[in-house]
Amino acid sequence: MIIGLTGSIASGKSTVSAMLRKRGYPIVDADEIARLVVEPGSPVLLEISRQFGKDIVNEDGSLNREKLGVRIFGHDKEREKLNSIIHPAIRREMLRQKEEWLSNGANTVIMDIPLLFESKLQSFVDKIIVVAVSPEIQKERLIARNVLSQEEADARIRSQLSMEIKKQGANAVLSNDGTLEETELQLEQVLLRWQVTP
């Protein structure tokens, strides 16, 4: 079974991902892959520098995320251009890793995809777990984690699909407002209900 794991910013998805990893489930991590596809010398990074200029590559060959961020921030056309280069590469690598786990005998693969709904990747998975958190706690955690102002935190939360819409698309929702133990217990119950093993 392929399980999609998602949530919203600061909802605790990475914490749940770590719980699953500890139980021996193979994880395909979209964020990790997003970093991997733009490593120095990668075809994706070469294409980005062709489209956006050589100055977005640092002297050591790595992507200058700050410069690129400035170029695309508030420029929808530029952001779309960047996404059209990066997203297909991320999807290909996610599917490659998933297939590799399955061919090596995994029964269940967890696809950890922060923007699963936003990127319309529901077809990649059989079931979806959404890690949910109340808006108040989400904002509190985001401000503490990223040292943001109230306004900056609100803007980041607004840039994603609402938690309510994500919950509607989920096969299981883990409420992460309480303790880690409470979240882990909910996860345990979902895995038992779905009868999945690594």
C-alpha positions in Angstrom: 0.0 0.0 0.0 1.2 3.5 -0.8 0.3 6.0 2.0 0.5 9.7 1.4 1.4 11.7 4.5 0.7 15.4 4.4 -0.4 18.3 6.6 0.0 22.1 6.7 3.0 24.2 7.7 3.9 23.6 11.3 1.3 20.9 11.8 3.8 18.2 12.9 4.0 16.1 9.7 7.7 15.6 10.1 7.2 14.3 13.6 4.7 11.7 12.3 7.1 10.9 9.5 9.8 10.2 12.1 7.4 7.9 14.0 6.8 5.9 10.9 10.5 5.7 10.0 11.2 4.4 13.6 8.6 1.7 13.0 10.5 0.6 9.9 8.3 2.1 7.2 10.2 3.2 4.1 9.7 7.0 3.5 9.9 8.8 0.2 10.4 12.4 1.3 9.4 15.1 -1.2 11.4 17.8 0.6 14.5 15.7 0.6 14.0 15.0 -3.1 13.5 18.7 -3.9 16.9 19.4 -2.5 18.4 16.4 -4.3 17.3 17.4 -7.8 19.0 20.8 -7.6 22.4 19.5 -6.3 25.5 21.0 -8.0 25.9 19.8 -11.6 22.3 18.3 -11.8 20.4 18.7 -15.1 17.7 20.6 -13.1 20.1 23.1 -11.7 21.7 23.6 -15.2 18.2 24.3 -16.6 17.4 26.7 -13.8 20.6 28.7 -14.5 19.8 28.7 -18.2 16.4 30.1 -17.5 17.1 32.5 -14.6 20.8 33.4 -15.2 24.2 32.1 -14.0 24.1 34.4 -11.0 21.6 32.2 -9.2 24.4 29.5 -8.9 26.9 30.1 -6.1 30.7 29.8 -6.7 30.7 26.3 -5.2 28.1 25.2 -7.8 25.1 25.2 -5.4 21.8 26.9 -5.9 21.6 30.4 -4.4 18.1 30.0 -3.0 17.9 33.6 -1.7 18.6 35.1 -5.1 16.2 32.7 -6.8 13.6 33.4 -4.1 13.8 37.2 -4.7 13.4 36.5 -8.5 10.2 34.5 -8.1 8.6 36.1 -5.0 5.5 37.9 -6.1 6.1 37.0 -9.8 3.7 34.3 -10.7 5.0 33.8 -14.2 8.6 33.3 -12.9 7.4 30.9 -10.2 5.5 28.9 -12.7 8.5 28.7 -14.9 10.6 27.4 -12.0 8.0 24.9 -11.0 7.7 23.6 -14.6 11.5 22.7 -14.3 11.6 21.4 -10.8 8.2 19.6 -10.3 8.5 17.0 -13.0 12.0 16.1 -11.8 10.7 15.7 -8.2 7.8 13.5 -9.3 10.1 11.3 -11.4 12.5 10.7 -8.5 9.6 10.1 -6.0 8.1 7.4 -8.3 11.6 5.9 -8.8 12.2 5.7 -5.1 8.7 4.2 -4.5 9.3 1.6 -7.1 12.7 0.7 -5.7 11.2 0.2 -2.2 8.5 -2.0 -3.6 10.8 -4.1 -5.7 13.0 -4.6 -2.6 10.0 -6.2 -0.9 8.4 -3.3 1.1 4.7 -3.9 1.7 3.9 -0.3 2.5 5.7 2.9 1.3 5.0 6.3 2.9 5.1 9.2 0.5 5.8 12.3 2.7 4.4 15.1 0.5 3.8 18.5 2.2 1.9 19.9 -0.8 0.1 16.7 -1.8 -3.3 18.4 -2.4 -1.9 21.6 -3.7 0.2 19.6 -6.3 -2.8 17.3 -7.0 -0.8 14.2 -6.3 -3.6 12.1 -4.8 -3.3 9.6 -7.7 0.2 8.8 -6.4 -1.2 7.1 -3.3 -3.8 4.6 -2.1 -4.6 6.3 1.2 -3.9 9.7 2.7 -3.1 10.6 6.3 -3.4 14.3 7.2 -1.7 15.6 10.3 -4.0 18.4 11.6 -3.6 21.0 14.2 -5.8 23.9 15.4 -5.1 27.3 13.8 -4.0 28.8 17.1 -1.4 26.1 17.8 -0.3 26.1 14.2 0.4 29.8 14.3 2.1 29.6 17.7 4.4 26.8 16.5 5.2 28.5 13.2 6.2 31.8 14.9 8.4 29.9 17.4 10.0 27.7 14.8 10.7 30.2 12.1 10.9 33.4 14.3 8.2 35.2 12.3 5.9 38.1 13.1 2.1 37.4 13.4 1.7 38.8 9.8 4.4 36.7 8.3 3.0 33.6 9.9 -0.5 34.4 8.7 0.8 34.9 5.1 2.6 31.6 5.1 -0.5 29.8 6.4 -2.7 31.5 3.9 -0.4 30.4 1.0 -1.5 26.8 1.5 -4.8 25.1 1.1 -6.9 25.3 4.2 -6.7 22.5 6.8 -10.4 21.9 6.5 -10.1 21.1 2.7 -7.2 18.8 3.4 -9.2 17.0 6.1 -12.0 16.4 3.7 -9.5 14.7 1.3 -8.0 12.5 4.0 -8.7 8.8 4.7 -7.4 9.4 8.3 -6.8 12.6 10.3 -4.3 12.7 13.1 -5.0 15.5 15.6 -1.6 16.9 16.7 -2.8 19.4 19.3 -1.9 17.3 22.2 1.2 15.3 23.3 3.5 13.2 21.1 2.1 10.1 22.9 -1.4 11.0 21.9 -0.4 11.5 18.3 1.5 8.3 18.2 -1.5 6.4 19.6 -3.7 7.8 16.9 -1.1 6.7 14.3 -1.0 3.2 15.8 -4.8 2.9 15.5 -4.8 4.0 11.8 -2.0 1.5 10.9 -3.9 -1.3 12.8 -7.2 -0.4 11.1 -5.6 -0.4 7.6 -3.7 -3.6 8.6 -0.4 -2.3 7.1 3.1 -3.4 7.8 6.5 -2.1 6.6 
